[in-house]
Amino acid sequence: MSTRTVLMLSALLLPPSQGDDVGHVRVKTVDGKVHQGSIHVWRADGELVIVSNQGRSDGIDAHRVDRVEFSCRQDKPSFGDWRIETKDGDRLLGDIVRGGEDKVTVRHHQLGEISLPLDGLDAIGKWGKSTAGGLDRSVDSVLLMNGDVNRGVITAVGRDGVSIFSNDTEQVRSWSVIQAIQFASSPVSGKNAVSIRLRFLDGSKVMAKTLERENKTVRIVLANGQSVHCHVGFIADAEMMGGSRVWLTDLRPVMHESMPFFVRQWPMGINTNAFGGPLRIAGKDYARGLGLHSACRLQWQLDGQFERFTGLVGIDDSSGRWADAELVLRVDDRSVAHLSGLQHGQQPRKVDVSLKGKRKLVIEVGFGRFGDTQDRVNLVDPALIRRPAASERPAKAR
Protein backbone atom coordinates (compact mmCIF):
# COMPACT_ATOMS: atom_id res chain seq x y z
CA MET A 1 0.00 0.00 0.00
CA SER A 2 1.42 3.40 -0.97
CA THR A 3 2.12 6.19 1.51
CA ARG A 4 -0.50 8.35 -0.22
CA THR A 5 -3.16 5.64 0.22
CA VAL A 6 -2.33 5.29 3.93
CA LEU A 7 -2.65 9.04 4.45
CA MET A 8 -6.02 9.11 2.64
CA LEU A 9 -7.39 6.26 4.77
CA SER A 10 -6.14 7.92 7.96
CA ALA A 11 -7.93 11.13 7.07
CA LEU A 12 -11.19 9.20 6.69
CA LEU A 13 -10.83 7.34 9.98
CA LEU A 14 -9.68 10.20 12.19
CA PRO A 15 -12.30 12.24 14.11
CA PRO A 16 -13.47 15.53 12.59
CA SER A 17 -10.98 18.36 12.83
CA GLN A 18 -11.30 20.57 15.91
CA GLY A 19 -9.47 23.48 14.37
CA ASP A 20 -12.57 25.67 14.27
CA ASP A 21 -14.04 23.74 17.23
CA VAL A 22 -17.48 23.59 15.57
CA GLY A 23 -19.10 20.58 17.20
CA HIS A 24 -16.84 20.78 20.24
CA VAL A 25 -18.83 19.89 23.35
CA ARG A 26 -18.47 20.33 27.09
CA VAL A 27 -20.12 17.45 28.96
CA LYS A 28 -21.07 17.80 32.60
CA THR A 29 -22.03 14.60 34.46
CA VAL A 30 -24.20 14.36 37.57
CA ASP A 31 -21.11 13.85 39.76
CA GLY A 32 -19.78 17.26 38.70
CA LYS A 33 -17.07 16.01 36.33
CA VAL A 34 -16.46 17.76 32.99
CA HIS A 35 -15.42 16.06 29.73
CA GLN A 36 -14.52 17.91 26.54
CA GLY A 37 -14.14 16.85 22.95
CA SER A 38 -16.07 16.30 19.74
CA ILE A 39 -19.34 14.39 19.93
CA HIS A 40 -19.32 11.11 18.02
CA VAL A 41 -22.57 9.41 19.03
CA TRP A 42 -25.05 9.80 21.88
CA ARG A 43 -27.66 7.15 22.60
CA ALA A 44 -30.11 7.98 25.39
CA ASP A 45 -30.34 4.33 26.44
CA GLY A 46 -26.61 3.68 26.07
CA GLU A 47 -23.51 5.88 25.97
CA LEU A 48 -22.32 9.32 24.98
CA VAL A 49 -19.05 8.91 23.09
CA ILE A 50 -16.79 11.93 22.61
CA VAL A 51 -13.44 12.18 20.83
CA SER A 52 -10.65 14.42 22.13
CA ASN A 53 -8.30 16.51 19.96
CA GLN A 54 -5.70 13.77 20.43
CA GLY A 55 -8.08 11.13 19.05
CA ARG A 56 -8.91 9.55 22.42
CA SER A 57 -12.44 8.17 22.52
CA ASP A 58 -14.32 8.20 25.85
CA GLY A 59 -17.65 6.54 26.56
CA ILE A 60 -19.85 8.08 29.27
CA ASP A 61 -22.91 6.31 30.62
CA ALA A 62 -25.80 8.38 29.23
CA HIS A 63 -27.79 8.04 32.45
CA ARG A 64 -25.03 9.95 34.29
CA VAL A 65 -24.98 12.86 31.81
CA ASP A 66 -26.42 16.11 33.12
CA ARG A 67 -25.85 18.77 30.45
CA VAL A 68 -23.93 19.11 27.19
CA GLU A 69 -22.91 22.52 25.84
CA PHE A 70 -22.16 22.81 22.12
CA SER A 71 -19.91 25.34 20.38
CA CYS A 72 -22.41 27.28 18.28
CA ARG A 73 -21.16 28.82 15.05
CA GLN A 74 -24.29 29.38 12.98
CA ASP A 75 -25.55 32.83 12.07
CA LYS A 76 -28.83 33.94 13.65
CA PRO A 77 -31.49 31.80 11.97
CA SER A 78 -34.89 32.73 10.58
CA PHE A 79 -37.91 31.53 12.51
CA GLY A 80 -40.98 31.03 10.32
CA ASP A 81 -44.50 32.21 11.11
CA TRP A 82 -45.52 29.99 14.04
CA ARG A 83 -44.39 28.72 17.42
CA ILE A 84 -45.69 25.18 18.04
CA GLU A 85 -45.45 23.75 21.58
CA THR A 86 -46.20 20.20 22.70
CA LYS A 87 -47.42 18.85 26.03
CA ASP A 88 -44.08 17.14 26.71
CA GLY A 89 -42.12 20.38 26.30
CA ASP A 90 -41.04 20.37 22.63
CA ARG A 91 -41.08 23.70 20.79
CA LEU A 92 -40.72 24.22 17.04
CA LEU A 93 -40.48 27.56 15.26
CA GLY A 94 -41.51 27.29 11.62
CA ASP A 95 -44.36 27.04 9.15
CA ILE A 96 -47.36 24.69 9.12
CA VAL A 97 -47.28 22.94 5.76
CA ARG A 98 -50.05 20.33 6.11
CA GLY A 99 -52.12 18.44 8.62
CA GLY A 100 -55.44 16.80 9.32
CA GLU A 101 -57.51 15.26 12.09
CA ASP A 102 -54.67 13.35 13.77
CA LYS A 103 -51.42 15.24 13.10
CA VAL A 104 -49.82 18.43 11.86
CA THR A 105 -46.59 18.80 9.89
CA VAL A 106 -44.24 21.69 10.62
CA ARG A 107 -41.38 22.80 8.37
CA HIS A 108 -38.40 23.94 10.40
CA HIS A 109 -35.73 25.85 8.48
CA GLN A 110 -32.91 23.60 9.78
CA LEU A 111 -34.54 20.30 10.76
CA GLY A 112 -36.89 20.04 7.79
CA GLU A 113 -40.42 18.66 8.10
CA ILE A 114 -41.52 17.18 11.43
CA SER A 115 -44.93 15.57 12.05
CA LEU A 116 -46.57 16.03 15.46
CA PRO A 117 -49.67 14.23 16.80
CA LEU A 118 -52.60 16.57 17.28
CA ASP A 119 -53.43 15.18 20.73
CA GLY A 120 -49.86 15.96 21.86
CA LEU A 121 -50.05 19.70 21.09
CA ASP A 122 -50.22 22.26 23.89
CA ALA A 123 -50.27 25.59 22.02
CA ILE A 124 -49.68 27.28 18.67
CA GLY A 125 -48.83 30.97 18.59
CA LYS A 126 -48.12 33.56 15.94
CA TRP A 127 -44.45 34.49 16.08
CA GLY A 128 -44.03 37.80 17.93
CA LYS A 129 -47.60 37.80 19.30
CA SER A 130 -48.81 36.92 22.79
CA THR A 131 -50.10 33.39 23.35
CA ALA A 132 -53.52 32.32 24.57
CA GLY A 133 -52.17 31.69 28.08
CA GLY A 134 -54.62 32.19 30.92
CA LEU A 135 -57.64 30.86 29.04
CA ASP A 136 -59.83 28.02 30.31
CA ARG A 137 -57.78 24.82 29.89
CA SER A 138 -60.80 22.50 30.09
CA VAL A 139 -61.56 23.16 26.39
CA ASP A 140 -59.64 24.03 23.23
CA SER A 141 -59.47 27.77 22.55
CA VAL A 142 -58.69 29.80 19.42
CA LEU A 143 -57.65 33.41 20.07
CA LEU A 144 -58.38 35.60 17.05
CA MET A 145 -56.45 38.69 15.99
CA ASN A 146 -59.43 40.91 16.91
CA GLY A 147 -59.40 39.59 20.50
CA ASP A 148 -62.37 37.23 20.18
CA VAL A 149 -62.03 33.67 21.51
CA ASN A 150 -63.64 30.55 20.01
CA ARG A 151 -63.98 27.67 22.50
CA GLY A 152 -64.80 24.06 21.78
CA VAL A 153 -63.02 21.02 20.36
CA ILE A 154 -60.39 21.42 17.64
CA THR A 155 -61.06 18.67 15.10
CA ALA A 156 -58.35 19.40 12.52
CA VAL A 157 -55.26 21.56 11.95
CA GLY A 158 -53.97 22.04 8.41
CA ARG A 159 -52.10 24.30 6.07
CA ASP A 160 -55.03 26.67 5.55
CA GLY A 161 -56.33 26.92 9.09
CA VAL A 162 -58.09 25.25 12.01
CA SER A 163 -61.44 23.49 12.39
CA ILE A 164 -63.19 23.88 15.76
CA PHE A 165 -66.47 22.27 16.83
CA SER A 166 -68.49 24.54 19.10
CA ASN A 167 -72.22 24.83 19.95
CA ASP A 168 -73.08 21.93 17.62
CA THR A 169 -71.39 23.73 14.73
CA GLU A 170 -68.02 23.21 13.07
CA GLN A 171 -66.24 26.39 12.08
CA VAL A 172 -63.08 26.82 10.01
CA ARG A 173 -60.73 29.65 10.96
CA SER A 174 -58.02 30.82 8.55
CA TRP A 175 -54.48 31.30 9.88
CA SER A 176 -54.72 34.91 8.70
CA VAL A 177 -57.21 35.70 11.50
CA ILE A 178 -55.63 33.53 14.23
CA GLN A 179 -53.24 34.87 16.87
CA ALA A 180 -52.90 31.75 19.02
CA ILE A 181 -54.38 28.37 19.90
CA GLN A 182 -54.45 26.77 23.33
CA PHE A 183 -55.35 23.09 23.57
CA ALA A 184 -57.20 21.60 26.52
CA SER A 185 -54.87 20.25 29.21
CA SER A 186 -54.40 16.51 29.54
CA PRO A 187 -51.93 14.17 31.30
CA VAL A 188 -48.46 14.05 29.77
CA SER A 189 -47.49 10.55 28.68
CA GLY A 190 -43.93 9.26 28.72
CA LYS A 191 -42.67 12.12 30.89
CA ASN A 192 -40.13 9.91 32.61
CA ALA A 193 -38.87 8.20 29.47
CA VAL A 194 -35.09 8.32 29.03
CA SER A 195 -34.37 10.81 26.26
CA ILE A 196 -32.21 13.74 25.17
CA ARG A 197 -33.68 17.24 25.11
CA LEU A 198 -31.96 19.36 22.46
CA ARG A 199 -32.16 23.14 22.42
CA PHE A 200 -31.31 25.01 19.23
CA LEU A 201 -30.15 28.56 18.53
CA ASP A 202 -33.62 29.75 17.49
CA GLY A 203 -35.16 28.56 20.77
CA SER A 204 -36.64 25.36 19.33
CA LYS A 205 -36.50 22.26 21.56
CA VAL A 206 -37.02 18.59 20.69
CA MET A 207 -36.74 15.25 22.47
CA ALA A 208 -34.41 12.73 20.84
CA LYS A 209 -33.29 9.13 21.21
CA THR A 210 -29.96 9.37 19.38
CA LEU A 211 -27.45 11.88 18.04
CA GLU A 212 -24.79 10.81 15.56
CA ARG A 213 -22.10 13.10 14.15
CA GLU A 214 -21.71 13.06 10.38
CA ASN A 215 -18.84 15.48 9.64
CA LYS A 216 -20.35 18.96 10.19
CA THR A 217 -23.94 17.72 10.43
CA VAL A 218 -25.73 15.70 13.08
CA ARG A 219 -28.26 12.96 12.43
CA ILE A 220 -30.98 13.12 15.11
CA VAL A 221 -33.49 10.35 15.78
CA LEU A 222 -36.45 12.03 17.46
CA ALA A 223 -38.48 10.49 20.27
CA ASN A 224 -41.18 9.56 17.74
CA GLY A 225 -38.62 7.65 15.62
CA GLN A 226 -38.39 10.25 12.85
CA SER A 227 -34.88 11.01 11.59
CA VAL A 228 -33.76 14.59 10.86
CA HIS A 229 -30.45 16.36 10.18
CA CYS A 230 -29.01 19.74 11.11
CA HIS A 231 -25.68 21.56 11.14
CA VAL A 232 -23.78 20.78 14.34
CA GLY A 233 -23.25 24.50 14.93
CA PHE A 234 -27.01 25.02 15.23
CA ILE A 235 -27.28 23.08 18.53
CA ALA A 236 -26.96 25.28 21.63
CA ASP A 237 -27.10 22.66 24.38
CA ALA A 238 -28.71 19.41 25.49
CA GLU A 239 -29.66 17.60 28.67
CA MET A 240 -30.62 14.10 29.69
CA MET A 241 -34.22 13.56 30.73
CA GLY A 242 -35.27 10.55 32.82
CA GLY A 243 -31.66 9.65 33.65
CA SER A 244 -29.81 9.94 36.95
CA ARG A 245 -30.68 13.64 37.33
CA VAL A 246 -34.33 14.40 38.20
CA TRP A 247 -35.60 17.96 38.49
CA LEU A 248 -37.34 18.63 41.80
CA THR A 249 -39.87 20.69 39.84
CA ASP A 250 -41.08 17.48 38.16
CA LEU A 251 -42.00 15.89 41.51
CA ARG A 252 -45.11 16.85 43.42
CA PRO A 253 -44.47 17.74 47.08
CA VAL A 254 -46.50 15.76 49.59
CA MET A 255 -46.94 18.95 51.63
CA HIS A 256 -46.88 22.70 50.94
CA GLU A 257 -47.73 25.00 53.82
CA SER A 258 -47.78 28.80 53.60
CA MET A 259 -47.30 30.56 56.95
CA PRO A 260 -48.01 34.27 56.34
CA PHE A 261 -46.70 37.07 58.52
CA PHE A 262 -50.22 38.52 58.59
CA VAL A 263 -53.04 36.99 56.52
CA ARG A 264 -51.98 36.69 52.88
CA GLN A 265 -51.19 33.18 51.66
CA TRP A 266 -48.38 32.94 49.10
CA PRO A 267 -48.44 30.31 46.31
CA MET A 268 -45.53 28.16 45.17
CA GLY A 269 -44.37 28.98 41.66
CA ILE A 270 -43.22 26.08 39.49
CA ASN A 271 -40.69 27.41 36.96
CA THR A 272 -41.91 30.93 37.87
CA ASN A 273 -41.29 33.24 40.79
CA ALA A 274 -43.90 33.54 43.56
CA PHE A 275 -45.75 36.19 41.50
CA GLY A 276 -45.88 34.09 38.33
CA GLY A 277 -43.10 35.96 36.53
CA PRO A 278 -39.75 34.65 35.24
CA LEU A 279 -37.14 33.27 37.65
CA ARG A 280 -34.32 35.84 37.69
CA ILE A 281 -31.47 36.24 40.18
CA ALA A 282 -28.79 38.95 39.90
CA GLY A 283 -29.69 39.60 36.26
CA LYS A 284 -29.66 35.97 35.13
CA ASP A 285 -32.77 34.06 34.02
CA TYR A 286 -33.37 30.43 34.97
CA ALA A 287 -35.71 28.06 33.14
CA ARG A 288 -36.32 25.73 36.09
CA GLY A 289 -36.96 26.30 39.73
CA LEU A 290 -39.37 26.99 42.55
CA GLY A 291 -40.61 30.49 43.34
CA LEU A 292 -41.17 30.64 47.10
CA HIS A 293 -42.17 33.32 49.60
CA SER A 294 -41.62 33.64 53.33
CA ALA A 295 -42.68 31.85 55.26
CA CYS A 296 -43.41 28.39 53.88
CA ARG A 297 -42.58 24.73 54.28
CA LEU A 298 -42.49 22.02 51.59
CA GLN A 299 -41.84 18.29 51.84
CA TRP A 300 -40.97 15.55 49.32
CA GLN A 301 -40.78 11.79 49.86
CA LEU A 302 -37.47 10.38 48.57
CA ASP A 303 -37.68 6.73 49.68
CA GLY A 304 -33.91 6.34 49.63
CA GLN A 305 -33.56 6.45 45.83
CA PHE A 306 -31.35 9.57 45.55
CA GLU A 307 -27.73 10.26 46.49
CA ARG A 308 -27.47 14.08 46.28
CA PHE A 309 -29.47 17.30 46.04
CA THR A 310 -28.04 20.38 44.32
CA GLY A 311 -29.39 23.81 43.48
CA LEU A 312 -28.97 27.58 43.71
CA VAL A 313 -30.81 29.91 46.09
CA GLY A 314 -31.34 33.67 45.82
CA ILE A 315 -33.80 36.55 45.96
CA ASP A 316 -35.78 37.19 42.78
CA ASP A 317 -34.88 40.37 40.89
CA SER A 318 -38.53 41.51 41.02
CA SER A 319 -38.06 42.02 44.77
CA GLY A 320 -36.36 45.02 46.39
CA ARG A 321 -34.10 46.32 49.14
CA TRP A 322 -36.41 45.19 51.97
CA ALA A 323 -36.00 41.52 51.09
CA ASP A 324 -34.30 39.53 53.84
CA ALA A 325 -35.05 35.82 54.22
CA GLU A 326 -33.53 32.48 55.12
CA LEU A 327 -33.77 29.00 53.64
CA VAL A 328 -33.27 25.77 55.58
CA LEU A 329 -32.94 22.27 54.11
CA ARG A 330 -33.81 19.33 56.33
CA VAL A 331 -33.19 15.69 55.47
CA ASP A 332 -35.03 13.14 57.63
CA ASP A 333 -35.73 15.94 60.16
CA ARG A 334 -32.05 16.96 60.42
CA SER A 335 -30.90 20.39 59.24
CA VAL A 336 -28.23 19.97 56.52
CA ALA A 337 -28.09 23.52 55.10
CA HIS A 338 -28.98 26.94 56.53
CA LEU A 339 -28.74 29.99 54.26
CA SER A 340 -29.53 33.21 56.16
CA GLY A 341 -29.46 36.86 55.13
CA LEU A 342 -30.72 36.25 51.58
CA GLN A 343 -30.99 39.73 50.06
CA HIS A 344 -31.83 41.43 46.79
CA GLY A 345 -29.00 41.72 44.25
CA GLN A 346 -26.81 39.00 45.76
CA GLN A 347 -25.39 36.25 43.57
CA PRO A 348 -27.19 32.92 44.13
CA ARG A 349 -25.77 30.60 46.78
CA LYS A 350 -25.05 26.97 46.03
CA VAL A 351 -26.51 24.03 47.95
CA ASP A 352 -25.15 20.50 47.61
CA VAL A 353 -26.19 17.95 50.23
CA SER A 354 -26.06 14.18 50.58
CA LEU A 355 -29.30 12.19 50.39
CA LYS A 356 -27.87 8.66 50.63
CA GLY A 357 -30.42 6.38 52.24
CA LYS A 358 -32.67 9.32 53.15
CA ARG A 359 -36.43 9.24 52.88
CA LYS A 360 -37.63 12.82 53.33
CA LEU A 361 -36.58 16.27 52.07
CA VAL A 362 -38.02 19.41 53.69
CA ILE A 363 -37.42 22.97 52.46
CA GLU A 364 -38.32 25.87 54.75
CA VAL A 365 -38.27 29.58 53.91
CA GLY A 366 -38.25 31.81 57.00
CA PHE A 367 -38.77 35.51 57.74
CA GLY A 368 -35.86 37.91 57.92
CA ARG A 369 -35.57 41.34 59.55
CA PHE A 370 -38.66 42.83 57.88
CA GLY A 371 -41.25 40.09 58.19
CA ASP A 372 -42.38 38.82 54.78
CA THR A 373 -41.75 42.11 52.95
CA GLN A 374 -40.43 41.38 49.43
CA ASP A 375 -39.16 37.94 50.52
CA ARG A 376 -39.39 36.26 47.09
CA VAL A 377 -36.93 33.38 47.32
CA ASN A 378 -36.01 31.36 44.23
CA LEU A 379 -34.62 27.83 44.38
CA VAL A 380 -33.32 27.34 40.84
CA ASP A 381 -31.91 24.34 38.99
CA PRO A 382 -32.99 22.06 41.88
CA ALA A 383 -31.70 18.59 40.97
CA LEU A 384 -32.06 15.21 42.66
CA ILE A 385 -29.29 12.80 41.64
CA ARG A 386 -30.32 9.15 41.59
CA ARG A 387 -28.14 6.45 43.09
CA PRO A 388 -26.30 4.59 40.27
CA ALA A 389 -27.91 1.32 39.24
CA ALA A 390 -25.78 -1.80 39.53
CA SER A 391 -25.66 -2.06 35.74
CA GLU A 392 -24.23 1.43 35.27
CA ARG A 393 -20.53 1.53 34.40
CA PRO A 394 -17.98 4.31 34.90
CA ALA A 395 -16.53 6.11 31.89
CA LYS A 396 -14.04 3.99 30.01
CA ALA A 397 -11.27 4.76 27.57
CA ARG A 398 -11.21 3.25 24.10
N, C-alpha and C positions, 0 to 999 in steps of 0.2 A: 504494500500500500504506500502511495507516495506521501511525502510530507504535506503537500497541498490538500490531499484528501483527508488526512488526519485533522488538519486545522479546520476544514469545513465541517467535519463531523463534530468536533469539539464545540464549535460555535453553536450548532444545533442543540447540543445536549446541555450546555451551560445554562444557568438561570438567566432571566432577562437582566440586561445591564441596569445598574443602579446609578449611572452617571448623572441622570437628571432626577433621580429618586422618585419619579412617577411610579406609583404602585408600592412605594415603601410604606410599611405599616409599623405601628407601635402597639404591641399587644400587652394589655394589663390583665393578669389573672386574679382570681379571687383571693389569693394569698398575698397580693401586693407586688408580686414580681413583674418585671417588664422585659419583654422580648422584642427585638427589632429585626427587620429584614424585609424581604419581598414575599408577598403571599403567593403560595403555590396552589393549595387547595384547602377548602374549609368545609367539612361535612358536619352538620349539626349533631348527628348521632355517632360521630366518630372522632376525628382529629382535625386540628388546624395545623397545617404544615407551612412553615416559613423558611425561606432560604436567605442566608446572610450574604454580605458582599464577598466573603471568602468562599462561598459555595457550600457552606455547612447547612445541612437540612435538619430542622428541629420539628418534632411532632409534639403538640400540646393537646392534652385531653380537652375536647370541646366543652365538656361540662364545667371545666374549671376556668374557662375564659369569661372575663367580665366585659371589657370593652376593647375595641380595635379602632385606632385612629389611622386614617389614610392620608397620604400626601396628595392634596387636591391640586390639580394644575389646569383644570378646564376654565375657560372664560365663563362669565355669568350667563346662564342659559335662559332661553325663552320658556314661558310657562304654559301657554295655551289658554283657553277661555274658562275652564272649570277646575274646581278643587273637589275631588271625590274622596270621601272618607268612609272607611269600613268600621264595623262594630269591633273588630279585633285590633284596631289601631293603625291600619294601613292608610296612606294618603297618597293620591296621585294627582299631579297637576298636568292637565292636558285637555284634549278635545274628545267629545263623545261622538263616535263614528257610526255605531249601530247598537241595537239592543233588541228587547222583546219583553215577554212576560216573565222570563226566568233569569236573564242576565243582561249586562250592559258591557260594551267594549269601549275601552278608553285608549286613545293613541297618545302615548308619552313621547316627547321629542327625542329622548335618548333610548328608552327601553322598548319602544315600538308599541304594538297593540297588546293590551292585557284585558282579559275577560274577567268580570267580577259577578258573582251571583247576586241577584237582586235582593234576596232575603238577608244578605250579609252587609248591605249598605247602611250607613248611619246618617250621612248627610251629603248633599251636593250643593256647592255654592259658587256663584259667579265670582271670578277672580277679581279682587279689589273691592268687593262689596261685603257687607255684613252678612252673617249666616242667619239661619232661622232659630238660633239658640234661644231658649226660654219659652218656647211654645209647648203646648200640651204634648207629652211624649206617649200618650195612650193611643194616638192615631197618627197617621201620616199627614204631613202638612206641606203645602206648597205656598211659599211667600212670593207674591208678585211684585213687580217693579213699582207699582202704584201704591204698595203697602197693604193691599188686600191679602187675605189668607184663605186658601181652600183646604178644608180638612176632610179626610176620608180614608180610602184605601188606594194606594198607588198600584195599578194593575199592570203597567208596562212603562218602560223607559227606553227611548230610542233616539235616533239621530235627530228627528224633527221636534221632539218634545216629550211630554209626560201625559199618561192617561191616569186619571184619578176618579174613583167611584165614590160618589157622595150624594146622599138624599135620593137614593134609588136611580141616580143618573150618572152616566159616565161622561166625563168631560176631558177634552184634550187641550193641554196648554202648550203653546209654542215656547221654545227656549228664549225667544226674543222678549217675552213678557215675564220670564221667571228670574227672580233674584236668588232664591235658595230653596232647597228641599230638606225637610227633616223627617226621617223615617221613625216610625213607632219603635220604642225601646223593646228589646228582647234579650234573653240570656245569651251571653257570648259563649260559643262552643269552641273547644280546643284551646282555651286560654293558657293552659299549663303545658301544652305540647312543646317539646324541645325544638327550637328554631332559631334562626338568625334574623334580627331586625336590622335592616340596612337603611341608612339615612343618606340622601343625596343632596347635592349642592343647591337644588331648587326647593328643598324642603319636603320633597316626596319621601315616603317611607314604605317599605314592603317587607314582608316576612318571607324568608327563604330557607330551603333545606341545604343547599350546596352552593359554594362559590368555587370557580376554577379559573385560574389565570391562563389566558391565551395571548401571550405577548403583551400588547398594550390594552387589550380588552379583557373583560371578565364575563364568563358564562355563568348565569345565575339560574338555578332551578328554584322557582317560587314554591310557596307552601302548597299551592294547588296543583303542582306538578308541571306547570308551564315553564318553558325555557326561554330566557331572554338574554340579550347581550348589552353591555354598555362599556364606554371607555373607563379604564381603571381610575383615571383622574377625576371622574364625576362622583365617586363615592366619598362622602365626608367622614362617616364613621359607622360602626356597627356594634351590636351588643348581643350576647346570648340571652335567650328567653327560655325559661323552664329548665335551666341548668342548675349549677350549684349556687348561683346568686339569685335570691328571691327579693323583690322589692316589697318592703313593708306596706306600701300603699296598695298592693294587690291582695292583702290579707285583711279580713274584717276583724276589728277588735271585738272581744267578747264583752267589753265594758267601756263606755265613754261617759264621764261625769263632768259636767261644767259646774264650777263652784264660784259664782259671781261675787264680787266685792260688795255690790248692792243687790240689784234684782236681775239685771240683764243676763240672759244665758247666751254664751258664745258657741257657735257651731264649730265643728272640725272641718277644715278644708282639705280635700283630697286633690293633690296637684294644683291647689290654689292657696292663697293666703286666707286668713280667717274671714276676710271680707269678700272673698270670691275672686279677687284679682290675681295677677301673676305672682309667682314666688320670686322675690328679688332681694338679695342681700348684698350690701356694699356695691351696688351697681351691676351685679351679675345676676342674670336670670337662670332659673333652674326648672327643668321640665317636670321633675318628680319630687314629691315631698308632702308633708303634712303642715297645714296652716293652723296653728294653735293660738289660744289666748288665755291669759291668766284669769283665774286659776282653773286647772282641769287635770283630770287623771284618766289615762287610757291603759287598757290591759289586753295582751295577746297571749294565747296558749301556744307554746312551742313544742311540748311533748318530746323534748330531748333530741330533736332532729337537726338542730343547727349548731354550728361551732363558734360563730362570731356575729357581732352586730356592729355595723359601721355607719357613719353619717356625719352631717355637718349641721351645726345649730347657730342661729343668729336671729336678729330682729329684722323684720321685713322693712324694706325701704319706704313703704307707705306710712310707716309710723313716724315718730318725731322725738324730740329731745327729752320728753317725759318718760319714755320707755325705760323700764328697769325691771327685769324679771330673772327668774332662775329656772333651770331645768334639771330634774333628777331622774336617773335611770335606776330602776330596781330589778334585780334578777332573783327570782324565788325569794322575794321579800327582803333581799339584802341590797343596800345601796352600792352601786358599782361606779357611778359617775355623778358628779355634782358640779354644774356649771352655774355660777352666780354672777350677778352684775352684768347680765346681757343688756347691751345698750345700742341705740340707733347709730348706724354708721360704722360699727365694728366689723372687722373681717369675721367670717364664720369660724366657729371653733369645732375641732374634730373630736368625734367620739369613736372609740374602738374597744369593745369589751368582749370578753369570752362568754360563750353560751353553752359550753360543753356540758352535756347531761342535764341542762336546765329545762324547766317546764313552763316558766311564766316570765313574761317581760312586762314591766309597768313603766310608763312614762308619765311624769308629773311636771306640770308647769306651775310655778308659784309666784306670788306677788313680790314686787320689789319695794322700793322706797315710796312709790306714789300710788299704791293700790293697784288697780288694773288699768290705769291710764296708759293708753297706747301700747300695751304689752302684747304685741303681735309677734309671736315666736314661730319661726319656721324651722322645721326639721327636714332638711333636704338630702336627697340621694340616700335615703335610709335603706340599707341592704342587710338582709339576713343571709349568711353563708352556710349552706348545707354541709353536713359532715360528709366526707368522701365515701362513696360506696366501695365495697371490697373489690369490685371489678375495675375501679378507676386506677390508671397507671400514671406515674410521674412522667414528666417530659423526658424524651429519650433522643439521643443523637443518632444520626443516620450516617 
